[in-house]
Amino acid sequence: METIKRLYILAFLLVLGYLMSEAQTPTTWQSTFYKSYDLEKASNYTAAIAELKKVYNPDDYFINIRLGWLYYLAKSNQESLKYYQNAIRLKPSAVEAKFGCVKPLSAMEMWDAVKDQYIAILRIDPSNTRACYWLGVIYYNRKDYPKADKLFEKIVSLYPLDYDSVIMLAWTKLKMGRKAEAKTLFNHALTLIPNDKDALSGLKSVQ
């Protein structure tokens, strides 16, 4: 009886050891991604893309967004955009693919399309400060100061010590002719970054 018990225990340990070794062995899918990471680190983007193409599945979000990134690094912006858009199709509520889309669109200077991506992100995540900031910058550069003002106000209300948003809000207030508010914000920016040239220049403009 003791011998049988030992045999059962030995068999159990062998099976357990096999299962554990299998669990620690990367799948073909994972190995392909690992190779693509190593090739990306070596700046060999073409080879990294080729690795992923071996296991490409058009209905897989992860591989589409990964290819979007690699094509962007390879400066193939149209291809990058195609894969990011496919990722958006697969997961419409995910904001990361939309942020991904912004990269090739910006590289191609398609600013209306960039703006649309930020608006789409804010529909999903209204308090996304990254989207708020860059959409605000677009509106500011287009001299649409009221829209820029709302976006920078939102960020500063959430993060009062965020210098970039404070200084943009200060300049926006100044462009809108609200000098008292602009002066307060420029001084606040100086508190955040002593002797900041942008804030000092703003204060001179307020005078």
C-alpha positions, 0 to 999 in steps of 0.5 A: 500500500505504501508503495502505491501511495508513493507512486501516486505522489511521484506521478502527481509531482511529475504532472505538476512539474510538467504543468509548471514548466509549460506555464513558464514557457512563452507561447508562439504569440508571446515569443513573437511580441518579445522579439518585436520588443528587442528589435524595437530597442535596436531601432530595427523597426522593419524587422519588428514589424515583419515578426508581428506580421507572422502572427497578424490577426486583423481582429486583435486589438493588441497587435493592431495598436502595436503595429501602429506604433512600429509603423509610426517609428518607421515613419510610415505614417499612412500605414501607422494610421491604418493600424491605429484606426483598425484598433479604434474599430475593435475597441471604440471606447479605448482612448489609447488607440485614439492617442496613437492615431494622433501621432501619425496625424500630427506627423502629416500635419493633419490638424483637423483630424488631430482635433477630431481625435481629441474631441472623440477622447473627451467624449469618452473621458471628459476630464482627460487632461492630456486631450484637454491641453493639446486641444486647447493648444490647437484652439489657441493657435487658431485664435479661438480663445474662448474654447481654449479658455474652457479647456485650460480652465478645466485642467487648472481647476484639477491641477492648480500647480501644473505650470504648462496649463497655468501659463497657457491659461494666462496667455489665453486670458491676456488674448481675451483682454482679461488682463487682471486674471492674466496678471494673477496667472502669470504671477502664479506661474512665476511662483511655480518656476522662478524667473520664468521667461514666458511668465515675465514676458506675459507680465510685461504685456499686461502693463 
